[in-house]
Amino acid sequence: MNPMRQKSVRLACTVTTALALVGLGACSDMSTRDRNTAVGAGVGAAAGAVLTGGSAGGTIGGAAVGGVIGNQIKK
């Protein structure tokens, strides 16, 4: 992947993660488990996008795995 595209993907992931975290602040009535699931999905999506060079499948897969892990924390 060319360096410019790599920087763009990283920037997009950082911005997406930041927006997701700010959006979660508005969900104060969510249970701890719901918040963990949402945060896990957001972080997983960002990680999946970075690891696969921005592919949709990697982003969706990362979100799914991250959501499951977030849901199971402190069960």
Contact map, one row per residue, 1 for C-alpha under 8 A:
111011000000000000000000000000000000000000000000000010000000000000000000000
111111000000000000000000000000000000000000000000000000000000000000000000000
111111100000000000000000000000000000000000000000000000000000000000000000000
011111110000000000000000000000000000000000000000000000000000000000000000000
111111111000000000000000000000000000000000000000000000000000000000000000000
111111111100000000000000000000000000000000000000000010000000000000000000000
001111111110000000000000000000000000000000000000000000000000000000000000000
000111111111000000000000000000000000000000000000000000000000000000000000000
000011111111100000000000000000000000000000000000110011000000000000000000000
000001111111110000000000000000000000000000000000010000000000000000000000000
000000111111111000000000000000000000000000000000000000000000000000000000000
000000011111111100000000000000000000000000000000000000000000000000000000000
000000001111111110000000000000000000000000000100110000000000000000000000000
000000000111111111000000000000000000000000000100000000000000000000000000000
000000000011111111100000000000000000000000000000000000000000000000000000000
000000000001111111110000000000000000000000000100000000000000000000000000000
000000000000111111111000000000000000000001100100000000000000000000000000000
000000000000011111111100000000000000000000000000000000000000000000000000000
000000000000001111111110000000000000000000000000000000000000000000000000000
000000000000000111111111000000000000001001000000000000000000000000000000000
000000000000000011111111100000000000001000000000000000000000000000000000000
000000000000000001111111110000000000000000000000000000000000000000000000000
000000000000000000111111111000000000000000000000000000000000000000000000000
000000000000000000011111111100000010010000000000000000000000000000000000000
000000000000000000001111111100000000000000000000000000000000000000000000000
000000000000000000000111111100000000000000000000000000000000000000000000000
000000000000000000000011111111000000000000000000000000000000000000000000000
000000000000000000000001111111000000000000000000000000000000000000000000000
000000000000000000000000001111100000000000000000000000000000000000000000000
000000000000000000000000001111110110000000000000000000000000000000000000000
000000000000000000000000000011111110000000000000000000000000000000000000000
000000000000000000000000000001111111000000000000000000000000000000000000000
000000000000000000000000000000111111100000000000000000000000000000000111100
000000000000000000000000000001111111110000000000000000000000000000000010000
000000000000000000000001000001111111111000000000000000000000000000000000000
000000000000000000000000000000011111111100000000000000000000000000100110100
000000000000000000000000000000001111111110000000000000000000000001111110000
000000000000000000000001000000000111111111000000000000000000000000100100000
000000000000000000011000000000000011111111100000000000000000000001100100000
000000000000000000000000000000000001111111110000000000000000001001111110000
000000000000000000000000000000000000111111111000000000000000011111110100000
000000000000000010010000000000000000011111111100000000000000001001100000000
000000000000000010000000000000000000001111111110000000000000011001000000000
000000000000000000000000000000000000000111111111000000000010111111100000000
000000000000000000000000000000000000000011111111100000000111111101000000000
000000000000110110000000000000000000000001111111110000000010011000000000000
000000000000000000000000000000000000000000111111111000000010010000000000000
000000000000000000000000000000000000000000011111111101000111111000000000000
000000001000100000000000000000000000000000001111111111110110010000000000000
000000001100100000000000000000000000000000000111111111000000000000000000000
000000000000000000000000000000000000000000000011111111000100000000000000000
000000000000000000000000000000000000000000000001111111100110000000000000000
100001001000000000000000000000000000000000000000111111100000000000000000000
000000001000000000000000000000000000000000000001111111110110000000000000000
000000000000000000000000000000000000000000000000100111111110000000000000000
000000000000000000000000000000000000000000000000100001111111000000000000000
000000000000000000000000000000000000000000000000000000111111100000000000000
000000000000000000000000000000000000000000001001101101111111110000000000000
000000000000000000000000000000000000000000011111100101111111111000000000000
000000000000000000000000000000000000000000001001000000011111111100000000000
000000000000000000000000000000000000000000011001000000001111111110000000000
000000000000000000000000000000000000000010111111100000000111111111000000000
000000000000000000000000000000000000000111111101000000000011111111100000000
000000000000000000000000000000000000000010011000000000000001111111110000000
000000000000000000000000000000000000000010010000000000000000111111111000000
000000000000000000000000000000000000101111111000000000000000011111111100000
000000000000000000000000000000000001111111010000000000000000001111111110000
000000000000000000000000000000000000100110000000000000000000000111111111000
000000000000000000000000000000000000100100000000000000000000000011111111100
000000000000000000000000000000001001111110000000000000000000000001111111100
000000000000000000000000000000001101100100000000000000000000000000111111101
000000000000000000000000000000001000000000000000000000000000000000011111111
000000000000000000000000000000001001000000000000000000000000000000001111111
000000000000000000000000000000000000000000000000000000000000000000000001111
000000000000000000000000000000000000000000000000000000000000000000000011111
